[in-house]
Amino acid sequence: MIQKDGHWQHTYENAVGRWAGIGPYYAMFPNEFAFSVISQFTAKGDWVLDPFAGRFSSIYAATSQERNGVGIEINPVGWVYGQSKLHPAPRELVEERLKQICYRARYFGTRSFKTLPDFFLHCYTPRVLSFLLAAKNDLDWKNNTVDTTLMGLILVFLHAKQGSGLSNQMRQSKAMAPDYSVRWWHYHDMKPPDLDPLGFLQSKIDWRYKKGIPAEVGDGTASLADSTIEMVHIASEIEAGKLSKFRLLLTSPPYYDITHYHYDQWLRYWMLGGPSWPSKAEDKHRGRFSSQTAYRELLDTVFMQASQVMADDAIVYVRTDKRQFTLDSTRESLQRHFPNWELKETDRPITGQTQTVLFGDYSRKPGEVDLVLRSRP
Ligand SMILES: C[S@@+](CC[C@H](N)C(=O)[O-])C[C@H]1O[C@@H](n2cnc3c(N)ncnc32)[C@H](O)[C@@H]1O
């Protein structure tokens, strides 16, 4: 990442830019956007909160600019991405671990495939599948930084366009339904790429580490948790004087009924212990998208708790979906819990002068809205 004429741009010429790319995730903030909001609304040493952190771009942008941040994410895929880029392990240790997993792969032969749906044998060659099963079994991605980093890199390339990843042809951002994929591969006569996982992932490690790892300039915490519960812990840490109040809330809550974060990432979630088949039930139980009432409750609980941990002059910056129900619920909830804050609403993309001046001309997805609240003097 680099700042030019007051605007952030993405570059692969430095470590911060290379690691910022981890990893593909639905509805993610463009890095340029997260870096700009942090530099505009916070000062060095400030604390930033993101209770729906996704791949943790907000917290990464904060720590890269000498701010501190706490992010919370319920989906382990997003958490692994966040933890890998906030605290990447030393290169030699990751390479050593990769070799160990490749060695261990020999114990995960055809007999281990029997428990898996057919899809997996169409998606990966036996050599790659053995490697994945060894990684899935051995990597302690929740507790060991080396294992988290390696798992993060595997997840990035778990599925992608033919030749760019470990799988047969698939989108990198979203895992397709197994039956559909198998039919599609048959129809197009596509086979999984015959590659050596060691050589393939070593080349990815070489590229990622080529400019080093980002200096840990700020304090960044990635929590794998449900915000409705974790925010209570954060509030008690602040009360006990162990944590400062937050200067900026920068987040993007889930969009109602638009995406299914576990379902769309089911293959990566499988690597982390999820079912070997996509299941919307995971989202219902863990993502609370089951009803409009439950969705409103999620926003209300989290924003209510957030209002108690923000500094009096804090700024709240929420990017959300433009569709009516999500936008109305988010706006109402924010106004209820930040009654003394003034709300400004901006459509994205925008051609208006103000936002162009504020944020520059970088990529934005259509159909989103920024809700920015500032405390009244
Ligand atoms: C719109 S995405 C955030 C994307 C993020 N801004 C990024 O740049 O990657 C919303 C996220 O909220 C997460 N989420 C949903 N319910 C949650 C909860 N109760 N606690 C924590 N995270 C939750 C989803 O898993 C999803 O990753």
The ligand as a Gaussian input file, in Angstrom:
#p B3LYP/6-31G(d) Opt

LIG

0 1
 C      -19.995000      -7.679000       5.097000
 S      -18.968000      -8.872000       5.874000
 C      -17.595000      -7.907000       6.440000
 C      -16.512000      -7.801000       5.408000
 C      -15.332000      -7.018000       5.906000
 N      -15.609000      -5.600000       5.989000
 C      -14.084000      -7.262000       5.015000
 O      -13.503000      -6.285000       4.521000
 O      -13.723000      -8.417000       4.841000
 C      -19.823000      -9.207000       7.386000
 C      -19.135000     -10.219000       8.285000
 O      -19.823000     -10.313000       9.530000
 C      -19.635000     -11.635000      10.015000
 N      -20.591000     -11.896000      11.100000
 C      -21.916000     -12.170000      10.988000
 N      -22.452000     -12.336000      12.220000
 C      -21.468000     -12.153000      13.130000
 C      -21.390000     -12.180000      14.548000
 N      -22.475000     -12.450000      15.288000
 N      -20.208000     -11.957000      15.145000
 C      -19.093000     -11.701000      14.404000
 N      -19.094000     -11.658000      13.045000
 C      -20.265000     -11.878000      12.414000
 C      -19.813000     -12.486000       8.769000
 O      -19.258000     -13.768000       8.933000
 C      -19.076000     -11.638000       7.720000
 O      -17.734000     -12.035000       7.592000

